[in-house]
Amino acid sequence: MPERVKSIAELRSAYREGGLTPADHAERVLDGLSGSDHGPVWISTVPADRLRERAESLTRHGDPALPLYGIPFAVKDNIDVAGMVTTAGCPDFGYLAAEDAPVVRRLLDAGALLVGKTNLDQFATGLTGARSPYGSCQSVFGGGLISGGSSSGSAVAVAAGQVSFALGTDTAGSGRVPAALNGIVGLKPTRGLLSTAGVVPACRSLDCVSVFAPDVAGALDVLHAARAVTPADPWGRPFPAERVVPRPPGTLRLGVPRAEDLEFFGDTGQETRFAAGVERLRTFVGSPRSVPLGAFFEAGDLLYRGPWVAERLVALGGFLRSHPESVLAVTRAVLETGWRYDAIDAFRGQHRLRELRAQVDQLWEDIDVLVVPTVGTTFTLDEIAEDPIGRNAMLGRYTQFANLLDLAAVTVPNGFTSSGRPASLTLVGPAFSDTTLARLAATLTEGGAPTGAVEAGSPPPQRTAELLIAVVGRHLTGESRNGELLGHGAVLAGTARTAPLYRLYRMDTPDGDGLPGLVRTGPDGSPGHPIEVELWRLPSAALGGLLAGVPAPLSVGWIRLHDGRDVLGFLCEAYAAGPPAEDISASGGWRAYRRSAARR
């Protein structure tokens, strides 16, 4: 069986420790493309020689400090890639893209390695993954379970370990439902943070580019690398600077749906798993508050039972009329309902949505985050075939309101039901709460949210007596003091970057090797940089012994990571950052600085 493609954090560690290159890893990716048994995941792939050429170029000339250096990824085939055909799941609609969508270009510029374009529900219309002329992907968990859509191929490519992350799109839940059904993370950002220029529209005013990854930190890495406001995208919005730094989970007020608003369609396994997920959340954010979901559901109904379905015809109406035989019957049936609405209906719908949004905005005065099931139940491909439209609507109950109400969302795994079906929950917040939601999601998943089989109703796992500590210099793997960590029983947990709030200095030492010191920028407005760190899991009882060997001017304090977590780590007192210390922040980390110095 081909080796699973590593997560972003795992690949960063492998590259920086010198045991792997992008060129090496490209061969593993190519092996994995021929070893999938999860159905037609890919519509087109980058030719092997081009993939190897790109990987070799990164190996020889690329900058390992790039945020996504050598990370393989996929894009849903309604997103343009220069020189590749964009089909949107309809071969007769396909066209050769002249240029990359801005979101793809930013990822390539960040060093990522494009593998290919993935299958989808035709014209991104559906949540099942069973509406494609290229065939239907099933979930990586097998048993004929649907993969979820419309970003079916992107989710399966990540869950099957063929790529480290993938782009989808999410108008009604297409970036969350497939994540739920394949046991991975689905990040649906605030509308406009990721450019939708170069994306075949579903509902242009509501569309989002979404991110699939094995973990929250990886999804957030991609969000930060890809987000930008571009002249080609009139829907783009910048991330307000004051919202980039997330709020700690302990400060958040949790909203939980009223019992009468929860519908699991008879699936007691999903109901039990959701209750268990809420209990885990309570250990991080305190007692939840009951929230009515009526306004959310009514807003969601406007998407397919209101005039917004007509917006899909703005981009596709001409093709639908000229090529009706090219469109799948179920897709055509959904799209053609748009012809029923006129301008009066559109304005009436906008007015009602504004009223509903005002009601929901009031709820954010009392809560900061809402937790909902991602799906109320799951279906097999055969079950979807029996009622493709009705069961599609059931899948969207907890997802299709988000973009209409201008909300952000992160979906994370929530274990398995006793019958073996994947469970999931979604954290929802107001626009631009993305990093706060991601921080809570990361805390939840690291704190015991299961990704493997769990018996229904089982209690949350107990936390072990250990802590996470960030190291930035001589305690890194292979450096002179790494043995101190190993001697105290520490285990490497991966790599990360700090939030762009720090500067790194090289201080002179008698041995000439220099001592790195991480300093948080002060209130004077001086800019910071994201700095590479390693994260180690250290037995709590060993912390004192480790600190006893830490020389001045170093100390241990709280370090803010790029995903918003605060972890203990080695910091340097500010007085030591003055001359003759050398500011090496622009290198991105101690290892990168050492490599650069060696070349000089």
C-alpha positions in Angstrom: 0.0 0.0 0.0 1.4 3.5 -0.9 2.6 5.5 2.1 0.1 8.1 3.4 1.0 11.7 2.6 2.0 13.5 5.7 0.3 16.5 7.3 1.7 19.9 6.9 3.4 19.8 10.4 4.8 16.3 9.7 6.2 17.4 6.4 7.8 20.5 7.8 9.6 18.4 10.4 10.7 15.9 7.8 12.1 18.6 5.4 13.8 20.6 8.1 15.5 17.7 9.7 17.1 16.9 6.4 15.7 13.4 5.8 13.3 14.3 3.0 13.1 16.7 0.1 10.1 17.8 -2.0 11.6 15.8 -4.9 11.6 12.6 -2.8 8.1 13.3 -1.5 6.7 13.9 -5.0 7.5 10.2 -5.8 5.4 9.2 -2.8 2.6 11.4 -3.9 2.7 9.8 -7.4 2.7 6.3 -5.9 -0.4 7.3 -3.8 -2.4 8.5 -6.8 -2.3 5.0 -8.3 -3.2 3.3 -5.0 -6.6 4.8 -4.1 -9.7 2.6 -3.8 -12.1 5.3 -2.8 -13.6 5.9 -6.2 -13.1 8.7 -8.8 -11.4 11.2 -6.6 -9.5 13.0 -9.3 -10.9 14.6 -12.5 -7.4 15.7 -13.7 -3.9 15.5 -12.3 -0.7 17.4 -13.0 1.4 15.3 -15.4 4.0 13.3 -13.6 6.9 15.0 -15.3 5.6 18.5 -14.4 5.0 17.5 -10.8 8.6 16.1 -10.6 9.9 19.3 -12.3 8.1 21.5 -9.8 9.3 19.4 -6.8 12.9 19.3 -8.1 12.8 23.1 -8.6 11.7 23.5 -5.0 14.4 21.2 -3.8 17.2 23.0 -5.6 16.0 26.6 -5.6 13.1 26.9 -3.2 13.2 28.6 0.1 12.5 26.1 2.9 11.2 29.0 5.0 8.2 29.4 2.8 5.1 28.7 4.8 3.9 25.8 2.5 7.3 24.7 1.1 6.9 21.3 -0.6 3.4 20.7 0.7 1.2 18.7 -1.8 -2.4 19.9 -2.3 -5.4 19.6 -4.5 -8.1 21.9 -5.7 -11.7 21.3 -6.5 -12.4 21.3 -10.2 -14.5 24.5 -10.2 -11.3 26.5 -9.3 -9.1 27.7 -12.2 -5.5 26.4 -12.6 -3.5 27.8 -15.5 -3.1 25.3 -18.3 -5.7 22.9 -16.9 -9.3 22.4 -17.9 -12.0 23.5 -15.4 -15.0 21.3 -15.7 -17.1 22.1 -12.6 -18.2 18.5 -12.9 -19.6 18.9 -16.4 -17.3 17.8 -19.3 -19.2 19.8 -21.9 -18.9 23.0 -19.8 -15.1 22.6 -19.5 -12.7 25.3 -20.5 -8.9 25.7 -20.5 -8.0 28.2 -17.7 -5.6 30.9 -18.9 -4.4 31.8 -15.4 -4.5 30.6 -11.8 -7.3 31.7 -9.5 -5.7 34.1 -7.1 -6.2 31.7 -4.2 -4.2 29.0 -6.1 -1.5 31.5 -7.1 -0.9 32.5 -3.5 -0.5 28.9 -2.4 1.9 28.2 -5.2 3.9 31.3 -4.2 3.9 30.0 -0.7 5.8 26.9 -1.9 2.9 24.4 -2.2 3.0 21.6 -4.7 -0.1 21.2 -6.8 -1.1 17.6 -7.5 -4.4 18.0 -9.4 -8.1 18.8 -9.5 -10.7 16.8 -7.7 -14.2 15.5 -8.3 -17.4 17.4 -7.2 -21.1 17.4 -7.3 -21.8 19.0 -10.7 -21.7 22.8 -10.6 -21.1 22.6 -6.8 -24.8 21.8 -6.5 -25.4 19.2 -3.8 -24.1 17.9 -0.5 -23.9 14.2 -1.3 -20.9 13.6 -3.6 -23.2 11.5 -5.7 -23.9 14.0 -8.5 -21.0 13.8 -10.8 -20.7 12.3 -14.3 -17.2 11.2 -13.3 -18.6 8.8 -10.7 -19.4 9.0 -7.0 -16.7 8.9 -4.4 -17.5 7.0 -1.2 -16.3 7.9 2.2 -12.8 6.7 3.2 -14.7 4.7 5.9 -16.2 2.5 3.3 -19.4 0.5 3.5 -21.0 2.4 0.6 -21.2 5.6 2.8 -21.4 8.8 0.8 -18.4 11.0 0.8 -20.5 14.2 1.1 -20.4 17.0 -1.4 -20.1 19.1 -3.3 -16.3 19.0 -2.5 -16.2 15.3 -2.4 -12.9 14.6 -4.2 -11.0 17.2 -2.2 -12.2 15.8 1.2 -11.4 12.2 0.2 -8.0 13.1 -1.2 -7.0 14.5 2.2 -8.7 11.8 4.3 -7.1 9.1 2.2 -3.6 10.7 2.7 -3.1 11.5 -1.0 -2.4 15.2 -0.3 -1.7 17.3 2.9 -4.5 19.7 2.2 -7.1 20.6 -0.4 -9.3 23.5 -1.5 -13.0 23.1 -1.8 -15.8 25.6 -2.1 -18.7 26.1 0.4 -22.0 27.8 -0.4 -24.4 25.6 1.5 -22.0 23.3 3.5 -19.8 21.8 0.8 -16.7 22.4 2.9 -18.1 21.0 6.0 -20.3 18.0 5.2 -17.5 16.1 3.3 -15.2 16.8 6.2 -17.7 15.3 8.6 -18.2 12.2 6.5 -14.4 11.6 6.1 -13.2 12.4 9.6 -11.1 15.5 8.8 -11.1 19.2 9.5 -13.2 21.5 7.3 -12.6 25.3 7.6 -15.2 27.5 6.1 -13.9 31.0 6.4 -15.7 34.3 6.6 -17.0 35.2 3.1 -14.4 37.2 1.2 -11.3 36.2 3.2 -10.3 33.8 0.4 -10.8 35.2 -3.1 -13.5 33.6 -5.2 -12.1 35.1 -8.4 -11.4 32.3 -10.9 -14.0 30.1 -9.2 -17.1 28.9 -11.2 -19.9 30.6 -9.3 -22.6 28.7 -7.5 -24.1 31.8 -5.8 -21.6 34.5 -6.3 -22.8 36.6 -3.3 -22.5 33.6 -1.0 -19.6 31.5 -2.3 -16.6 30.7 -0.2 -13.3 28.9 -0.9 -12.9 26.4 1.9 -10.0 24.3 3.3 -9.7 20.6 4.1 -6.8 19.4 6.3 -6.1 16.5 8.7 -5.8 19.0 11.6 -6.8 22.5 12.6 -3.3 23.9 12.6 -2.8 22.9 9.0 -6.1 24.4 7.9 -5.2 27.6 9.5 -1.8 27.6 7.9 -3.5 27.4 4.5 -6.0 30.2 5.4 -3.2 32.6 6.4 -1.1 31.8 3.3 -4.1 32.1 0.8 -6.1 35.0 2.1 -5.8 38.3 0.3 -7.9 41.0 -1.2 -7.3 41.1 -5.0 -8.4 43.7 -7.6 -10.1 40.9 -9.6 -12.5 40.0 -6.7 -15.1 42.6 -5.8 -16.4 40.3 -3.0 -13.1 40.2 -1.2 -12.8 41.5 2.4 -9.6 42.1 4.5 -9.2 40.4 7.9 -9.5 43.2 10.5 -6.2 43.4 12.3 -7.8 43.3 15.7 -9.5 40.0 14.9 -6.4 38.1 13.8 -5.4 37.4 17.4 -7.9 34.9 18.7 -9.6 34.9 22.1 -8.6 32.1 24.5 -11.2 29.4 24.9 -11.7 30.1 28.6 -13.1 33.5 27.8 -15.7 32.2 25.3 -19.4 31.9 26.0 -20.8 28.7 24.4 -24.2 28.4 22.7 -25.9 25.0 22.4 -29.1 24.4 20.4 -32.3 24.0 22.3 -33.3 20.3 22.5 -36.5 21.0 20.5 -34.4 22.4 17.7 -32.1 19.4 17.3 -33.1 16.9 14.7 -31.2 13.7 14.1 -33.7 12.0 11.8 -33.9 9.0 14.1 -30.1 8.5 14.3 -29.6 8.0 18.0 -25.9 7.4 17.4 -25.3 10.8 16.1 -27.4 12.3 18.9 -25.3 10.6 21.5 -22.1 11.6 19.9 -23.2 15.3 19.7 -24.1 15.3 23.4 -20.6 13.8 24.2 -19.0 16.5 22.1 -20.8 19.3 23.9 -19.6 17.8 27.2 -16.0 17.9 26.1 -16.5 21.5 25.0 -17.8 22.4 28.5 -14.4 21.5 29.9 -12.8 24.3 27.9 -15.4 27.0 27.8 -17.7 26.5 30.8 -21.5 26.1 31.1 -23.3 26.4 27.8 -26.3 28.7 27.1 -29.4 27.4 25.3 -29.9 29.0 21.9 -33.0 28.9 19.6 -32.2 27.9 16.0 -35.4 29.0 14.3 -33.9 32.1 12.7 -30.9 30.0 11.4 -33.1 27.4 9.9 -35.4 29.9 8.2 -32.4 31.7 6.7 -31.1 28.3 5.4 -34.4 27.5 3.8 -34.0 30.7 1.6 -31.0 29.1 -0.2 -33.0 26.4 -2.1 -36.6 27.3 -1.3 -36.1 31.0 -2.0 -34.8 33.4 -4.6 -31.1 32.6 -4.0 -31.4 29.5 -6.1 -32.1 31.9 -9.0 -28.6 33.4 -8.5 -27.1 30.1 -9.7 -28.7 30.9 -13.1 -26.7 34.1 -13.5 -23.6 32.1 -14.3 -25.2 28.8 -15.6 -28.6 29.8 -17.1 -27.3 30.2 -20.6 -25.5 26.8 -20.5 -28.5 25.1 -19.0 -30.7 26.3 -21.9 -28.2 25.5 -24.6 -26.9 22.2 -23.3 -29.7 20.7 -21.1 -28.6 17.2 -22.0 -25.1 17.9 -20.6 -26.5 18.5 -17.1 -27.4 15.7 -14.8 -31.1 15.3 -14.2 -31.0 15.9 -10.5 -28.7 19.0 -10.9 -31.0 20.3 -13.7 -34.1 19.8 -11.5 -32.5 21.9 -8.7 -31.2 24.7 -11.0 -34.5 25.0 -13.0 -36.4 25.9 -9.8 -34.6 29.3 -10.1 -36.7 30.3 -13.1 -39.7 30.6 -10.8 -38.5 33.7 -9.1 -38.7 37.3 -10.2 -37.2 40.6 -9.0 -40.0 41.1 -6.4 -39.2 37.7 -4.9 -35.5 38.6 -4.8 -36.1 41.8 -2.9 -38.7 40.1 -0.6 -36.1 37.5 0.2 -33.4 40.1 0.9 -35.7 41.9 3.3 -36.6 38.8 5.2 -32.9 37.7 5.4 -32.0 41.1 6.8 -34.6 40.6 9.5 -33.3 37.1 10.3 -29.7 38.3 10.4 -30.7 41.0 12.9 -32.2 38.3 15.1 -29.0 36.2 14.9 -26.8 39.2 15.5 -28.6 39.7 18.8 -27.7 36.2 19.8 -24.0 37.1 19.5 -24.5 39.6 22.3 -24.9 36.6 24.7 -22.7 34.0 23.1 -19.4 33.9 21.3 -19.5 30.5 19.6 -22.4 28.1 18.7 -21.8 24.4 18.4 -24.1 22.4 16.1 -23.9 18.9 14.6 -22.4 19.0 11.2 -24.9 16.5 9.9 -27.9 15.0 11.7 -27.4 11.6 10.1 -25.5 9.8 7.4 -26.5 7.9 4.2 -25.2 5.3 1.9 -25.0 5.9 -1.9 -28.0 3.6 -2.3 -30.0 5.6 0.2 -29.2 8.9 -1.5 -30.3 7.4 -4.8 -33.7 6.6 -3.3 -34.4 10.3 -2.5 -31.6 12.5 -3.8 -33.2 15.9 -3.1 -35.0 15.2 0.2 -32.0 13.5 1.8 -29.6 16.2 0.4 -31.8 18.8 2.3 -31.4 16.7 5.5 -27.6 16.9 5.2 -27.7 20.7 4.9 -29.9 21.3 8.0 -27.0 22.6 10.1 -24.9 24.1 7.4 -26.8 26.0 4.7 -27.6 29.0 6.8 -24.0 30.0 7.5 -23.1 32.1 4.4 -26.5 33.7 4.2 -26.0 34.9 7.8 -22.3 35.9 7.2 -20.9 33.4 9.7 -17.6 31.6 10.0 -17.4 27.9 10.8 -14.9 25.1 11.6 -15.8 21.4 11.4 -13.9 18.8 13.4 -14.2 15.0 13.9 -16.3 13.9 16.9 -15.6 10.1 17.0 -17.8 7.4 15.7 -21.3 6.0 16.5 -21.6 2.5 17.9 -22.6 1.4 14.4 -19.3 2.7 13.0 -20.5 5.9 11.3 -18.3 9.0 11.6 -19.6 11.8 13.8 -18.7 15.5 13.6 -19.5 18.8 15.1 -19.1 22.4 13.8 -18.2 25.5 15.7 -19.9 28.6 14.3 -19.3 32.3 15.0 -19.9 35.7 13.5 -17.9 37.1 10.6 -14.1 37.3 11.3 -14.2 35.0 14.3 -12.2 32.5 12.2 -9.1 32.4 14.3 -11.0 32.2 17.6 -13.1 29.3 16.3 -9.9 27.6 15.1 -8.2 28.0 18.4 -11.1 26.5 20.2 -11.3 23.7 17.6 -7.6 23.0 18.1 -8.0 22.9 21.9 -10.9 20.5 21.5 -9.2 18.1 19.2 -5.9 18.1 21.1 -7.8 17.8 24.4 -9.2 14.4 23.5 -11.7 14.7 20.7 -11.5 11.3 19.2 -10.6 10.6 15.6 -10.9 6.8 15.9 -13.8 4.5 16.9 -15.4 5.4 20.2 -18.3 3.6 21.8 -21.4 5.7 22.0 -21.8 7.5 25.2 -18.2 6.9 26.3 -16.7 9.6 28.6 -14.0 12.0 27.3 -10.5 10.7 27.6 -8.5 12.0 30.6 -5.7 14.4 30.0 -2.2 13.1 30.8 0.0 15.0 33.2 2.1 16.6 30.6 2.4 20.0 28.9 3.3 21.4 25.5 6.5 23.4 25.4 7.9 25.4 22.4 11.6 25.5 21.7 13.3 27.9 19.3 17.1 27.3 19.4 19.5 25.0 21.0 16.8 22.6 22.2 15.7 21.9 18.7 16.1 18.4 17.2 19.8 17.9 16.4 20.9 20.9 18.3 23.4 20.9 21.2 20.8 20.9 24.1 18.1 18.7 22.6 19.4 15.8 24.8 18.1 17.7 27.9 14.5 17.4 26.5 15.0 13.8 25.7 16.5 13.1 29.1 13.4 14.5 30.8 11.1 12.2 28.8 9.9 14.8 26.2 8.4 13.6 22.9 8.4 15.7 19.7 4.8 16.7 18.9 5.6 18.6 15.6 6.6 22.0 14.3 4.7 25.3 14.3 5.3 29.0 13.8 4.7 31.8 16.3 2.2 34.5 15.6 3.9 37.5 13.9 4.5 39.1 17.3 8.2 38.2 17.9 11.7 38.9 16.8 14.6 36.5 17.0 18.1 37.5 18.0 21.5 35.8 17.9 23.5 36.6 21.0 27.3 36.0 21.1 28.6 33.1 23.2 32.1 32.0 24.1 31.9 28.9 21.9 31.1 31.1 18.9 27.9 29.2 18.0 25.7 31.9 19.3 22.6 31.7 21.4 19.1 32.5 19.9 16.7 34.6 21.9 13.0 35.0 21.1 11.6 38.4 22.2 8.0 39.6 21.9 7.6 43.0 20.2 6.6 45.8 22.5 3.8 48.4 22.4 6.0 50.7 20.2 4.5 49.2 17.0 7.7 47.5 15.9 6.8 44.7 13.5 7.2 41.0 14.4 7.8 37.9 12.4 6.5 34.3 12.4 9.3 32.3 13.9 9.7 28.5 13.5 9.4 26.5 16.8 9.3 22.8 17.7 6.6 21.7 20.0 7.5 19.0 22.6 5.3 17.1 25.0 7.0 17.2 28.4 5.9 15.4 31.6 4.7 18.2 33.9 6.8 16.9 36.7 10.0 17.3 34.6 9.5 21.1 34.0 11.5 22.2 37.1 14.5 20.0 36.2 14.5 21.4 32.7 14.3 25.0 33.9 17.2 24.5 36.3 19.5 24.3 33.3 18.2 27.3 31.4 20.9 30.1 31.4 20.1 33.8 31.6 18.9 35.8 29.8 16.5 33.0 28.8 13.3 32.2 30.7 10.1 30.3 30.2 6.9 32.2 29.4 3.8 32.1 27.3 4.3 32.1 23.5 1.4 32.8 21.1 1.4 30.4 18.1 0.2 31.2 14.6 -3.1 29.3 15.2 -3.8 31.3 18.3 -2.8 28.9 21.0 -0.7 30.0 23.9 2.0 27.5 24.9 4.9 27.6 27.3 8.2 28.2 25.6 11.7 29.7 25.9 11.7 33.5 25.7 14.6 36.0 26.1 14.6 39.1 28.3 14.5 42.2 26.1 17.7 43.8 27.5 19.7 41.1 25.7 18.4 42.0 22.3 20.4 45.2 22.1 23.9 45.4 20.4 25.9 43.4 19.8 23.0 40.9 19.4 22.1 40.3 15.7 18.5 40.5 14.6 17.9 37.4 12.6 14.0 37.5 12.5 13.8 37.7 8.8 15.3 34.2 8.5 12.2 32.8 10.0 14.0 30.6 12.5 17.2 29.4 14.0 17.6 26.5 11.6 17.0 28.7 8.5 19.5 31.2 9.9 22.1 28.5 10.4 21.7 27.2 6.9 22.0 30.7 5.5 25.1 31.4 7.5 26.7 28.2 6.4 26.1 29.1 2.7 27.8 32.5 3.4 
